[in-house]
């Protein structure tokens, strides 16, 4: 059976970054670069003409792309998956982007392995934050008090899964750690989100930190 191919649009003002990502993706049979955008006008034109499955974007490029670019894509094209690869170190910006619903965020210091893993996470419907971005999330969360101090409505197994999700593990890795099937992990995660009335993985990470569940 032929593996499905996902259409990728590279949105970055820097030609060398687009070139490097394109060369990296050429080595796979799973991803096909269908367009490159150096600014938001080009981005919107390509989306209108050839809608991609995935957009890789650096929003931290004044005059070319911004945090609002991310929000526009999320609002106008909710079915398109986003992978942010940025050199931004502004904590407020990073938190704003993640809170807008972005579930995969890398810095430009990441290596080829992390980039490939992030792309795989996209097609599996899983989140992927590199270590630097996790650190920003945790630091920002300590200044917030969004969650009640009431006893947790989670079982011991669910608490274990929350801890592992907050550490950045994907479903397959969690299953291996806990000797569970990937399907069971997904079921637990769905139940956890419903119990806590959360919608995004980033909110679950913040919950774990605020509750002191992160090991």
Backbone as JSON Lines, residues from 0, in Angstrom:
{"i":0,"aa":"X","n":[0.85,-1.2,0.0],"ca":[0.0,0.0,0.0],"c":[0.88,1.25,0.0]}
{"i":1,"aa":"X","n":[0.55,2.2,-0.85],"ca":[1.34,3.41,-0.95],"c":[1.07,4.34,0.23]}
{"i":2,"aa":"X","n":[2.14,4.87,0.81],"ca":[2.01,5.75,1.96],"c":[1.4,7.08,1.52]}
{"i":3,"aa":"X","n":[0.5,7.61,2.37],"ca":[-0.14,8.89,2.06],"c":[0.89,10.01,2.06]}
{"i":4,"aa":"X","n":[0.73,10.95,1.14],"ca":[1.64,12.09,1.06],"c":[0.92,13.34,1.56]}
{"i":5,"aa":"X","n":[1.59,14.1,2.42],"ca":[1.02,15.31,2.99],"c":[1.64,16.54,2.34]}
{"i":6,"aa":"X","n":[0.78,17.48,1.95],"ca":[1.24,18.69,1.27],"c":[1.69,19.73,2.3]}
{"i":7,"aa":"X","n":[2.91,20.23,2.11],"ca":[3.51,21.15,3.07],"c":[3.77,22.5,2.42]}
{"i":8,"aa":"X","n":[3.41,23.56,3.13],"ca":[3.71,24.92,2.71],"c":[4.72,25.51,3.7]}
{"i":9,"aa":"X","n":[5.85,26.0,3.2],"ca":[6.89,26.6,4.04],"c":[6.72,28.11,4.05]}
{"i":10,"aa":"X","n":[6.48,28.68,5.22],"ca":[6.28,30.12,5.36],"c":[7.37,30.7,6.24]}
{"i":11,"aa":"X","n":[8.38,31.26,5.61],"ca":[9.52,31.82,6.33],"c":[10.17,32.88,5.43]}
{"i":12,"aa":"X","n":[10.49,34.02,6.01],"ca":[11.08,35.1,5.21],"c":[12.52,34.79,4.79]}
{"i":13,"aa":"X","n":[13.14,33.81,5.46],"ca":[14.53,33.48,5.17],"c":[14.62,32.34,4.15]}
{"i":14,"aa":"X","n":[15.21,32.64,3.0],"ca":[15.34,31.65,1.94],"c":[16.11,30.42,2.41]}
{"i":15,"aa":"X","n":[17.19,30.61,3.15],"ca":[18.01,29.47,3.56],"c":[17.25,28.5,4.46]}
{"i":16,"aa":"X","n":[16.36,29.03,5.29],"ca":[15.55,28.16,6.15],"c":[14.6,27.34,5.29]}
{"i":17,"aa":"X","n":[13.94,27.99,4.35],"ca":[13.02,27.27,3.46],"c":[13.77,26.2,2.67]}
{"i":18,"aa":"X","n":[14.94,26.55,2.17],"ca":[15.74,25.61,1.39],"c":[16.14,24.41,2.23]}
{"i":19,"aa":"X","n":[16.59,24.65,3.46],"ca":[17.02,23.56,4.33],"c":[15.86,22.63,4.66]}
{"i":20,"aa":"X","n":[14.69,23.2,4.97],"ca":[13.54,22.37,5.28],"c":[13.09,21.56,4.07]}
{"i":21,"aa":"X","n":[13.13,22.2,2.91],"ca":[12.74,21.5,1.68],"c":[13.67,20.32,1.4]}
{"i":22,"aa":"X","n":[14.97,20.52,1.6],"ca":[15.93,19.44,1.39],"c":[15.71,18.31,2.39]}
{"i":23,"aa":"X","n":[15.38,18.67,3.61],"ca":[15.13,17.66,4.64],"c":[13.9,16.82,4.28]}
{"i":24,"aa":"X","n":[12.86,17.48,3.81],"ca":[11.62,16.77,3.49],"c":[11.73,15.95,2.21]}
{"i":25,"aa":"X","n":[12.67,16.3,1.33],"ca":[12.9,15.53,0.12],"c":[13.33,14.1,0.43]}
{"i":26,"aa":"X","n":[13.88,13.91,1.61],"ca":[14.4,12.59,1.99],"c":[13.29,11.66,2.47]}
{"i":27,"aa":"X","n":[12.06,12.17,2.53],"ca":[10.94,11.34,2.95],"c":[9.98,11.13,1.78]}
{"i":28,"aa":"X","n":[9.17,10.1,1.88],"ca":[8.11,9.86,0.89],"c":[6.76,10.33,1.42]}
{"i":29,"aa":"X","n":[6.79,10.92,2.62],"ca":[5.54,11.26,3.3],"c":[5.13,12.7,3.1]}
{"i":30,"aa":"X","n":[6.11,13.6,2.91],"ca":[5.83,15.03,2.83],"c":[6.3,15.61,1.5]}
{"i":31,"aa":"X","n":[5.44,16.44,0.92],"ca":[5.77,17.08,-0.36],"c":[5.57,18.59,-0.22]}
{"i":32,"aa":"X","n":[6.63,19.35,-0.47],"ca":[6.53,20.81,-0.39],"c":[5.83,21.32,-1.64]}
{"i":33,"aa":"X","n":[4.67,21.93,-1.46],"ca":[3.87,22.4,-2.6],"c":[3.95,23.91,-2.77]}
{"i":34,"aa":"X","n":[4.66,24.59,-1.86],"ca":[4.79,26.03,-2.0],"c":[5.69,26.63,-0.94]}
{"i":35,"aa":"X","n":[6.23,27.8,-1.26],"ca":[7.07,28.56,-0.33],"c":[6.58,30.0,-0.29]}
{"i":36,"aa":"X","n":[6.44,30.54,0.91],"ca":[5.98,31.92,1.07],"c":[6.98,32.71,1.89]}
{"i":37,"aa":"X","n":[7.36,33.88,1.37],"ca":[8.28,34.74,2.08],"c":[7.6,35.84,2.85]}
{"i":38,"aa":"X","n":[6.26,35.95,2.67],"ca":[5.48,36.95,3.42],"c":[4.03,36.5,3.46]}
{"i":39,"aa":"X","n":[3.21,37.26,4.19],"ca":[1.84,36.83,4.41],"c":[1.0,36.87,3.13]}
{"i":40,"aa":"X","n":[1.26,37.82,2.25],"ca":[0.51,37.9,1.0],"c":[0.75,36.65,0.16]}
{"i":41,"aa":"X","n":[2.01,36.23,0.06],"ca":[2.33,35.01,-0.68],"c":[1.69,33.79,0.0]}
{"i":42,"aa":"X","n":[1.72,33.78,1.31],"ca":[1.11,32.68,2.07],"c":[-0.36,32.54,1.74]}
{"i":43,"aa":"X","n":[-1.09,33.64,1.8],"ca":[-2.53,33.6,1.54],"c":[-2.83,33.2,0.1]}
{"i":44,"aa":"X","n":[-2.01,33.63,-0.83],"ca":[-2.21,33.3,-2.24],"c":[-2.05,31.79,-2.46]}
{"i":45,"aa":"X","n":[-1.02,31.21,-1.88],"ca":[-0.78,29.77,-2.05],"c":[-1.89,28.96,-1.39]}
{"i":46,"aa":"X","n":[-2.32,29.38,-0.19],"ca":[-3.4,28.66,0.49],"c":[-4.66,28.66,-0.37]}
{"i":47,"aa":"X","n":[-4.95,29.8,-0.99],"ca":[-6.16,29.91,-1.83],"c":[-6.06,29.04,-3.08]}
{"i":48,"aa":"X","n":[-4.86,28.96,-3.66],"ca":[-4.69,28.22,-4.91],"c":[-4.44,26.73,-4.7]}
{"i":49,"aa":"X","n":[-3.63,26.4,-3.69],"ca":[-3.28,25.0,-3.42],"c":[-3.28,24.77,-1.91]}
{"i":50,"aa":"X","n":[-4.42,24.53,-1.32],"ca":[-4.49,24.38,0.14],"c":[-3.57,23.26,0.63]}
{"i":51,"aa":"X","n":[-2.67,23.56,1.57],"ca":[-1.76,22.54,2.1],"c":[-2.4,21.77,3.25]}
{"i":52,"aa":"X","n":[-1.79,20.66,3.6],"ca":[-2.2,19.93,4.8],"c":[-1.49,20.5,6.02]}
{"i":53,"aa":"X","n":[-0.27,20.96,5.81],"ca":[0.57,21.44,6.91],"c":[1.25,22.75,6.5]}
{"i":54,"aa":"X","n":[1.27,23.71,7.41],"ca":[2.03,24.93,7.21],"c":[3.13,24.99,8.25]}
{"i":55,"aa":"X","n":[4.37,25.16,7.8],"ca":[5.5,25.38,8.7],"c":[5.79,26.87,8.66]}
{"i":56,"aa":"X","n":[5.79,27.52,9.82],"ca":[5.87,28.99,9.82],"c":[6.72,29.51,10.97]}
{"i":57,"aa":"X","n":[7.45,30.59,10.69],"ca":[8.1,31.38,11.73],"c":[7.36,32.71,11.78]}
{"i":58,"aa":"X","n":[6.59,32.91,12.84],"ca":[5.77,34.11,12.98],"c":[6.6,35.33,13.41]}
{"i":59,"aa":"X","n":[7.81,35.1,13.9],"ca":[8.62,36.18,14.48],"c":[9.48,36.87,13.42]}
{"i":60,"aa":"X","n":[8.8,37.45,12.41],"ca":[9.51,38.11,11.32],"c":[8.75,39.38,10.94]}
{"i":61,"aa":"X","n":[8.98,40.46,11.7],"ca":[8.23,41.71,11.5],"c":[8.25,42.17,10.04]}
{"i":62,"aa":"X","n":[7.06,42.52,9.55],"ca":[6.93,42.95,8.17],"c":[6.66,41.81,7.21]}
{"i":63,"aa":"X","n":[6.84,40.57,7.71],"ca":[6.62,39.39,6.87],"c":[5.57,38.46,7.49]}
{"i":64,"aa":"X","n":[5.83,38.02,8.74],"ca":[4.89,37.18,9.48],"c":[4.86,37.64,10.94]}
{"i":65,"aa":"X","n":[3.73,37.38,11.61],"ca":[3.57,37.81,12.99],"c":[2.72,36.8,13.76]}
{"i":66,"aa":"X","n":[2.54,37.04,15.06],"ca":[1.64,36.19,15.85],"c":[0.24,36.21,15.24]}
{"i":67,"aa":"X","n":[-0.16,37.35,14.72],"ca":[-1.49,37.45,14.11],"c":[-1.61,36.55,12.89]}
{"i":68,"aa":"X","n":[-0.49,36.31,12.21],"ca":[-0.51,35.39,11.06],"c":[-0.98,34.01,11.51]}
{"i":69,"aa":"X","n":[-0.47,33.58,12.67],"ca":[-0.87,32.29,13.24],"c":[-2.37,32.29,13.53]}
{"i":70,"aa":"X","n":[-2.82,33.33,14.19],"ca":[-4.24,33.4,14.57],"c":[-5.15,33.45,13.35]}
{"i":71,"aa":"X","n":[-4.7,34.13,12.31],"ca":[-5.5,34.19,11.08],"c":[-5.65,32.81,10.45]}
{"i":72,"aa":"X","n":[-4.56,32.06,10.41],"ca":[-4.61,30.71,9.84],"c":[-5.55,29.83,10.66]}
{"i":73,"aa":"X","n":[-5.42,29.89,12.0],"ca":[-6.26,29.07,12.87],"c":[-7.74,29.4,12.69]}
{"i":74,"aa":"X","n":[-8.04,30.69,12.5],"ca":[-9.43,31.12,12.37],"c":[-9.99,30.84,10.99]}
{"i":75,"aa":"X","n":[-9.21,31.12,9.95],"ca":[-9.72,31.02,8.57],"c":[-9.55,29.64,7.96]}
{"i":76,"aa":"X","n":[-8.57,28.88,8.44],"ca":[-8.29,27.56,7.88],"c":[-8.06,26.54,9.01]}
{"i":77,"aa":"X","n":[-9.09,26.26,9.78],"ca":[-8.93,25.41,10.98],"c":[-8.51,23.97,10.68]}
{"i":78,"aa":"X","n":[-8.66,23.51,9.45],"ca":[-8.28,22.13,9.14],"c":[-6.8,21.99,8.78]}
{"i":79,"aa":"X","n":[-6.13,23.12,8.55],"ca":[-4.7,23.07,8.22],"c":[-3.89,22.93,9.51]}
{"i":80,"aa":"X","n":[-2.99,21.97,9.53],"ca":[-2.13,21.76,10.7],"c":[-0.96,22.73,10.67]}
{"i":81,"aa":"X","n":[-0.55,23.18,11.86],"ca":[0.55,24.13,11.96],"c":[1.75,23.53,12.69]}
{"i":82,"aa":"X","n":[2.93,23.83,12.17],"ca":[4.17,23.51,12.86],"c":[4.98,24.8,12.9]}
{"i":83,"aa":"X","n":[5.21,25.33,14.09],"ca":[6.0,26.55,14.24],"c":[7.46,26.19,14.45]}
{"i":84,"aa":"X","n":[8.33,26.79,13.66],"ca":[9.77,26.67,13.87],"c":[10.31,28.1,13.88]}
{"i":85,"aa":"X","n":[10.65,28.6,15.07],"ca":[10.97,30.0,15.22],"c":[12.19,30.21,16.11]}
{"i":86,"aa":"X","n":[12.83,31.35,15.94],"ca":[13.95,31.73,16.8],"c":[13.5,32.7,17.89]}
{"i":87,"aa":"X","n":[12.2,32.92,18.02],"ca":[11.67,33.87,19.0],"c":[11.98,33.41,20.42]}
{"i":88,"aa":"X","n":[12.43,34.35,21.26],"ca":[12.64,34.04,22.67],"c":[11.81,34.95,23.58]}
{"i":89,"aa":"X","n":[10.81,35.62,22.98],"ca":[9.91,36.46,23.75],"c":[8.84,35.57,24.4]}
{"i":90,"aa":"X","n":[8.88,35.5,25.72],"ca":[8.01,34.55,26.43],"c":[6.54,34.85,26.22]}
{"i":91,"aa":"X","n":[6.18,36.12,26.2],"ca":[4.77,36.47,26.01],"c":[4.29,36.03,24.62]}
{"i":92,"aa":"X","n":[5.12,36.24,23.61],"ca":[4.76,35.82,22.25],"c":[4.57,34.31,22.18]}
{"i":93,"aa":"X","n":[5.52,33.59,22.76],"ca":[5.48,32.13,22.73],"c":[4.21,31.62,23.41]}
{"i":94,"aa":"X","n":[3.91,32.17,24.56],"ca":[2.71,31.74,25.27],"c":[1.46,32.08,24.47]}
{"i":95,"aa":"X","n":[1.45,33.26,23.85],"ca":[0.31,33.69,23.04],"c":[0.08,32.72,21.88]}
{"i":96,"aa":"X","n":[1.16,32.32,21.22],"ca":[1.07,31.39,20.1],"c":[0.53,30.03,20.56]}
{"i":97,"aa":"X","n":[1.08,29.52,21.65],"ca":[0.64,28.22,22.15],"c":[-0.82,28.29,22.6]}
{"i":98,"aa":"X","n":[-1.19,29.38,23.25],"ca":[-2.56,29.53,23.73],"c":[-3.55,29.7,22.59]}
{"i":99,"aa":"X","n":[-3.05,30.04,21.4],"ca":[-3.95,30.15,20.24],"c":[-4.3,28.78,19.67]}
{"i":100,"aa":"X","n":[-3.64,27.74,20.19],"ca":[-3.97,26.38,19.75],"c":[-2.86,25.67,19.01]}
{"i":101,"aa":"X","n":[-1.68,26.28,18.91],"ca":[-0.55,25.62,18.25],"c":[-0.02,24.5,19.15]}
{"i":102,"aa":"X","n":[0.1,23.31,18.59],"ca":[0.49,22.14,19.39],"c":[1.87,21.6,19.03]}
{"i":103,"aa":"X","n":[2.51,22.22,18.03],"ca":[3.87,21.78,17.67],"c":[4.72,23.03,17.49]}
{"i":104,"aa":"X","n":[5.76,23.11,18.32],"ca":[6.55,24.34,18.35],"c":[8.02,23.96,18.59]}
{"i":105,"aa":"X","n":[8.87,24.32,17.63],"ca":[10.31,24.07,17.74],"c":[11.06,25.4,17.66]}
{"i":106,"aa":"X","n":[12.28,25.41,18.14],"ca":[13.15,26.54,17.9],"c":[14.06,26.2,16.72]}
{"i":107,"aa":"X","n":[14.72,27.21,16.16],"ca":[15.6,26.97,15.02],"c":[16.94,26.37,15.44]}
{"i":108,"aa":"X","n":[17.07,26.07,16.73],"ca":[18.26,25.37,17.2],"c":[18.06,23.85,17.16]}
{"i":109,"aa":"X","n":[16.84,23.41,16.86],"ca":[16.55,21.97,16.85],"c":[17.27,21.28,15.7]}
{"i":110,"aa":"X","n":[17.59,20.0,15.91],"ca":[18.29,19.24,14.87],"c":[17.29,18.52,13.96]}
{"i":111,"aa":"X","n":[17.83,17.83,12.96],"ca":[16.98,17.16,11.96],"c":[16.08,16.11,12.6]}
{"i":112,"aa":"X","n":[16.6,15.41,13.6],"ca":[15.79,14.37,14.25],"c":[14.54,14.97,14.9]}
{"i":113,"aa":"X","n":[14.71,16.08,15.64],"ca":[13.56,16.7,16.29],"c":[12.56,17.23,15.26]}
{"i":114,"aa":"X","n":[13.07,17.79,14.18],"ca":[12.17,18.3,13.13],"c":[11.37,17.15,12.52]}
{"i":115,"aa":"X","n":[12.04,16.05,12.22],"ca":[11.34,14.89,11.67],"c":[10.29,14.37,12.64]}
{"i":116,"aa":"X","n":[10.64,14.32,13.94],"ca":[9.69,13.85,14.95],"c":[8.49,14.78,15.04]}
{"i":117,"aa":"X","n":[8.73,16.08,14.91],"ca":[7.63,17.04,14.95],"c":[6.67,16.83,13.78]}
{"i":118,"aa":"X","n":[7.21,16.58,12.6],"ca":[6.37,16.31,11.43],"c":[5.56,15.03,11.65]}
{"i":119,"aa":"X","n":[6.2,14.02,12.22],"ca":[5.48,12.78,12.5],"c":[4.36,13.02,13.51]}
{"i":120,"aa":"X","n":[4.62,13.87,14.49],"ca":[3.59,14.19,15.48],"c":[2.39,14.86,14.82]}
{"i":121,"aa":"X","n":[2.65,15.69,13.82],"ca":[1.57,16.37,13.11],"c":[0.62,15.35,12.49]}
{"i":122,"aa":"X","n":[1.17,14.39,11.77],"ca":[0.29,13.44,11.06],"c":[-0.34,12.42,12.02]}
{"i":123,"aa":"X","n":[0.23,12.29,13.22],"ca":[-0.39,11.42,14.23],"c":[-1.41,12.18,15.07]}
{"i":124,"aa":"X","n":[-1.49,13.49,14.84],"ca":[-2.42,14.29,15.63],"c":[-1.95,14.51,17.05]}
{"i":125,"aa":"X","n":[-0.64,14.48,17.26],"ca":[-0.07,14.63,18.59],"c":[0.69,15.95,18.7]}
{"i":126,"aa":"X","n":[0.92,16.38,19.94],"ca":[1.67,17.61,20.17],"c":[3.16,17.32,20.14]}
{"i":127,"aa":"X","n":[3.93,18.37,19.95],"ca":[5.38,18.23,20.0],"c":[6.0,19.59,20.33]}
{"i":128,"aa":"X","n":[6.52,19.72,21.54],"ca":[7.25,20.91,21.95],"c":[8.68,20.52,22.26]}
{"i":129,"aa":"X","n":[9.63,21.27,21.73],"ca":[11.02,21.0,22.08],"c":[11.26,21.45,23.52]}
{"i":130,"aa":"X","n":[12.39,21.05,24.09],"ca":[12.67,21.32,25.5],"c":[12.64,22.81,25.83]}
{"i":131,"aa":"X","n":[13.17,23.63,24.94],"ca":[13.2,25.08,25.2],"c":[11.79,25.65,25.33]}
{"i":132,"aa":"X","n":[10.89,25.2,24.48],"ca":[9.52,25.7,24.52],"c":[8.81,25.2,25.77]}
{"i":133,"aa":"X","n":[9.05,23.95,26.16],"ca":[8.48,23.45,27.41],"c":[8.9,24.33,28.58]}
{"i":134,"aa":"X","n":[10.16,24.72,28.61],"ca":[10.66,25.56,29.7],"c":[9.91,26.88,29.77]}
{"i":135,"aa":"X","n":[9.61,27.47,28.6],"ca":[8.84,28.71,28.58],"c":[7.44,28.48,29.12]}
{"i":136,"aa":"X","n":[6.82,27.37,28.72],"ca":[5.46,27.06,29.17],"c":[5.42,26.93,30.68]}
{"i":137,"aa":"X","n":[6.39,26.19,31.23],"ca":[6.41,25.97,32.68],"c":[6.64,27.28,33.43]}
{"i":138,"aa":"X","n":[7.57,28.09,32.95],"ca":[7.88,29.35,33.61],"c":[6.67,30.28,33.61]}
{"i":139,"aa":"X","n":[6.0,30.37,32.47],"ca":[4.83,31.23,32.37],"c":[3.7,30.75,33.28]}
{"i":140,"aa":"X","n":[3.56,29.43,33.41],"ca":[2.43,28.88,34.15],"c":[2.52,29.16,35.63]}
{"i":141,"aa":"X","n":[3.71,29.34,36.17],"ca":[3.85,29.55,37.6],"c":[3.25,30.88,38.05]}
{"i":142,"aa":"X","n":[3.08,31.82,37.12],"ca":[2.52,33.12,37.47],"c":[1.01,33.13,37.34]}
{"i":143,"aa":"X","n":[0.43,31.98,37.02],"ca":[-1.02,31.92,36.79],"c":[-1.68,31.02,37.82]}
{"i":144,"aa":"X","n":[-2.95,31.23,38.0],"ca":[-3.7,30.41,38.95],"c":[-5.06,30.11,38.35]}
{"i":145,"aa":"X","n":[-5.02,29.37,37.24],"ca":[-6.24,29.14,36.47],"c":[-7.08,27.97,36.99]}
{"i":146,"aa":"X","n":[-6.53,27.18,37.88],"ca":[-7.21,25.95,38.24],"c":[-7.58,25.93,39.72]}
{"i":147,"aa":"X","n":[-8.68,25.3,39.99],"ca":[-9.18,25.19,41.35],"c":[-8.27,24.33,42.2]}
{"i":148,"aa":"X","n":[-8.29,24.6,43.52],"ca":[-7.5,23.79,44.44],"c":[-8.29,22.6,44.95]}
{"i":149,"aa":"X","n":[-9.46,22.34,44.38],"ca":[-10.26,21.19,44.78],"c":[-9.51,19.89,44.48]}
{"i":150,"aa":"X","n":[-9.86,18.8,45.19],"ca":[-9.21,17.51,44.92],"c":[-9.35,17.13,43.45]}
{"i":151,"aa":"X","n":[-8.31,16.5,42.9],"ca":[-8.32,16.12,41.49],"c":[-9.34,15.02,41.23]}
{"i":152,"aa":"X","n":[-10.09,15.13,40.12],"ca":[-11.1,14.12,39.79],"c":[-10.51,12.96,38.99]}
{"i":153,"aa":"X","n":[-9.19,12.77,39.04],"ca":[-8.52,11.79,38.19],"c":[-8.12,10.55,38.99]}
{"i":154,"aa":"X","n":[-8.1,9.43,38.28],"ca":[-7.63,8.19,38.89],"c":[-6.11,8.19,38.94]}
{"i":155,"aa":"X","n":[-5.54,7.23,39.65],"ca":[-4.09,7.13,39.76],"c":[-3.46,6.92,38.38]}
{"i":156,"aa":"X","n":[-4.08,6.1,37.54],"ca":[-3.57,5.86,36.19],"c":[-3.63,7.13,35.35]}
{"i":157,"aa":"X","n":[-4.74,7.86,35.47],"ca":[-4.87,9.1,34.71],"c":[-3.83,10.13,35.15]}
{"i":158,"aa":"X","n":[-3.52,10.19,36.43],"ca":[-2.49,11.1,36.92],"c":[-1.13,10.73,36.34]}
{"i":159,"aa":"X","n":[-0.85,9.43,36.24],"ca":[0.4,9.0,35.62],"c":[0.5,9.49,34.18]}
{"i":160,"aa":"X","n":[-0.61,9.36,33.47],"ca":[-0.62,9.76,32.05],"c":[-0.45,11.27,31.91]}
{"i":161,"aa":"X","n":[-1.1,12.04,32.79],"ca":[-0.93,13.5,32.76],"c":[0.54,13.87,32.97]}
{"i":162,"aa":"X","n":[1.19,13.22,33.92],"ca":[2.6,13.49,34.2],"c":[3.46,13.23,32.97]}
{"i":163,"aa":"X","n":[3.21,12.13,32.28],"ca":[4.01,11.77,31.12],"c":[3.72,12.7,29.93]}
{"i":164,"aa":"X","n":[2.47,13.1,29.76],"ca":[2.14,14.06,28.7],"c":[2.87,15.37,28.95]}
{"i":165,"aa":"X","n":[2.87,15.81,30.21],"ca":[3.53,17.07,30.57],"c":[5.03,17.02,30.36]}
{"i":166,"aa":"X","n":[5.59,15.8,30.39],"ca":[7.02,15.65,30.14],"c":[7.35,15.62,28.65]}
{"i":167,"aa":"X","n":[6.31,15.63,27.82],"ca":[6.53,15.68,26.38],"c":[6.45,14.35,25.67]}
{"i":168,"aa":"X","n":[6.04,13.28,26.37],"ca":[5.96,11.97,25.74],"c":[4.72,11.88,24.87]}
{"i":169,"aa":"X","n":[4.84,11.19,23.74],"ca":[3.7,10.96,22.86],"c":[3.02,9.65,23.27]}
{"i":170,"aa":"X","n":[1.86,9.38,22.68],"ca":[1.03,8.26,23.11],"c":[1.78,6.92,23.07]}
{"i":171,"aa":"X","n":[2.55,6.7,22.0],"ca":[3.27,5.44,21.88],"c":[4.28,5.27,23.0]}
{"i":172,"aa":"X","n":[4.97,6.36,23.35],"ca":[5.97,6.31,24.42],"c":[5.31,6.11,25.78]}
{"i":173,"aa":"X","n":[4.16,6.76,25.97],"ca":[3.43,6.59,27.23],"c":[2.98,5.14,27.38]}
{"i":174,"aa":"X","n":[2.46,4.57,26.28],"ca":[2.02,3.18,26.31],"c":[3.16,2.24,26.69]}
{"i":175,"aa":"X","n":[4.32,2.5,26.13],"ca":[5.49,1.66,26.43],"c":[5.88,1.78,27.89]}
{"i":176,"aa":"X","n":[5.83,3.0,28.43],"ca":[6.19,3.23,29.83],"c":[5.23,2.54,30.79]}
{"i":177,"aa":"X","n":[3.94,2.56,30.44],"ca":[2.91,2.05,31.35],"c":[2.37,0.68,30.95]}
{"i":178,"aa":"X","n":[2.95,0.11,29.89],"ca":[2.51,-1.2,29.4],"c":[1.04,-1.17,28.98]}
{"i":179,"aa":"X","n":[0.7,-0.13,28.21],"ca":[-0.66,0.04,27.69],"c":[-0.61,0.15,26.18]}
{"i":180,"aa":"X","n":[-1.71,-0.16,25.54],"ca":[-1.78,0.04,24.1],"c":[-1.93,1.53,23.8]}
{"i":181,"aa":"X","n":[-1.53,1.91,22.6],"ca":[-1.67,3.31,22.2],"c":[-3.14,3.73,22.24]}
{"i":182,"aa":"X","n":[-4.01,2.83,21.81],"ca":[-5.46,3.12,21.82],"c":[-5.93,3.42,23.24]}
{"i":183,"aa":"X","n":[-5.46,2.64,24.21],"ca":[-5.85,2.84,25.61],"c":[-5.37,4.19,26.12]}
{"i":184,"aa":"X","n":[-4.16,4.57,25.71],"ca":[-3.62,5.87,26.12],"c":[-4.5,6.99,25.57]}
{"i":185,"aa":"X","n":[-4.88,6.88,24.29],"ca":[-5.75,7.9,23.69],"c":[-7.09,7.98,24.43]}
{"i":186,"aa":"X","n":[-7.63,6.82,24.81],"ca":[-8.89,6.8,25.54],"c":[-8.76,7.5,26.88]}
{"i":187,"aa":"X","n":[-7.68,7.18,27.61],"ca":[-7.44,7.84,28.89],"c":[-7.31,9.36,28.71]}
{"i":188,"aa":"X","n":[-6.56,9.75,27.67],"ca":[-6.35,11.19,27.43],"c":[-7.68,11.89,27.17]}
{"i":189,"aa":"X","n":[-8.54,11.28,26.37],"ca":[-9.86,11.85,26.09],"c":[-10.67,12.0,27.37]}
{"i":190,"aa":"X","n":[-10.65,10.99,28.23],"ca":[-11.38,11.04,29.49],"c":[-10.83,12.12,30.41]}
{"i":191,"aa":"X","n":[-9.5,12.24,30.41],"ca":[-8.85,13.26,31.25],"c":[-9.29,14.66,30.82]}
{"i":192,"aa":"X","n":[-9.25,14.91,29.51],"ca":[-9.62,16.23,29.0],"c":[-11.08,16.55,29.33]}
{"i":193,"aa":"X","n":[-11.95,15.54,29.25],"ca":[-13.37,15.75,29.55],"c":[-13.57,16.03,31.04]}
{"i":194,"aa":"X","n":[-12.87,15.28,31.9],"ca":[-13.01,15.48,33.34],"c":[-12.54,16.86,33.77]}
{"i":195,"aa":"X","n":[-11.45,17.32,33.16],"ca":[-10.86,18.59,33.55],"c":[-11.44,19.77,32.77]}
{"i":196,"aa":"X","n":[-12.33,19.44,31.8],"ca":[-12.95,20.47,30.95],"c":[-11.89,21.3,30.23]}
{"i":197,"aa":"X","n":[-10.91,20.6,29.66],"ca":[-9.85,21.24,28.9],"c":[-10.02,20.9,27.42]}
{"i":198,"aa":"X","n":[-9.5,21.76,26.55],"ca":[-9.64,21.54,25.11],"c":[-8.31,21.32,24.42]}
{"i":199,"aa":"X","n":[-7.22,21.8,25.0],"ca":[-5.93,21.77,24.31],"c":[-4.87,21.1,25.17]}
{"i":200,"aa":"X","n":[-3.9,20.5,24.49],"ca":[-2.8,19.86,25.2],"c":[-2.0,20.87,26.01]}
{"i":201,"aa":"X","n":[-1.86,22.1,25.49],"ca":[-1.11,23.12,26.22],"c":[-1.79,23.43,27.56]}
{"i":202,"aa":"X","n":[-3.12,23.39,27.59],"ca":[-3.84,23.62,28.84],"c":[-3.59,22.48,29.83]}
{"i":203,"aa":"X","n":[-3.46,21.27,29.31],"ca":[-3.19,20.12,30.16],"c":[-1.8,20.22,30.78]}
{"i":204,"aa":"X","n":[-0.83,20.71,30.0],"ca":[0.52,20.91,30.53],"c":[0.49,21.94,31.66]}
{"i":205,"aa":"X","n":[-0.22,23.04,31.44],"ca":[-0.32,24.07,32.47],"c":[-1.01,23.53,33.72]}
{"i":206,"aa":"X","n":[-2.02,22.71,33.51],"ca":[-2.71,22.08,34.64],"c":[-1.73,21.25,35.46]}
{"i":207,"aa":"X","n":[-0.92,20.44,34.78],"ca":[0.05,19.58,35.46],"c":[1.04,20.39,36.28]}
{"i":208,"aa":"X","n":[1.51,21.48,35.72],"ca":[2.47,22.31,36.44],"c":[1.84,22.97,37.65]}
{"i":209,"aa":"X","n":[0.65,23.55,37.45],"ca":[-0.02,24.25,38.54],"c":[-0.4,23.32,39.68]}
{"i":210,"aa":"X","n":[-0.65,22.07,39.37],"ca":[-1.02,21.09,40.38],"c":[0.21,20.37,40.96]}
{"i":211,"aa":"X","n":[1.39,20.73,40.48],"ca":[2.6,20.09,41.0],"c":[2.75,18.65,40.57]}
{"i":212,"aa":"X","n":[2.19,18.31,39.4],"ca":[2.23,16.92,38.94],"c":[3.47,16.62,38.12]}
{"i":213,"aa":"X","n":[4.21,17.64,37.74],"ca":[5.39,17.43,36.9],"c":[6.53,16.9,37.75]}
{"i":214,"aa":"X","n":[7.07,15.76,37.32],"ca":[8.15,15.13,38.08],"c":[9.48,15.82,37.8]}
